[in-house]
C-alpha cells in the first residue's frame, strides 16, 4: 500500500458564482504550473459545499490530469 500526500492545497470560498469560478480557475492554473515545474502530480478539485472547494496537487491523480470529486 502506498500513501499519497498532497503536494499543494488551496481552499476556495466565495459568496457569488462569478468570483468562485474566477478563484477556481486561478487556483487550478497555479496548481498546473506547480505540476509542470515539479513534473509530478495531477489536480484534484474537491467540492465540499456549494461555495467551498479545495484544489490539491497530488500523486493520487495522474500527471496532466484534473479530476473533480464531490463530498457533500
Secondary structure, DSSP 8 states (H G I E B T S, - for coil): -----EEEEEEEE-SSHHHHHHHHHHHHHHHHHHHHHHT--EEEEEEEETTEEEEEEETTS-TT-EEEEE--
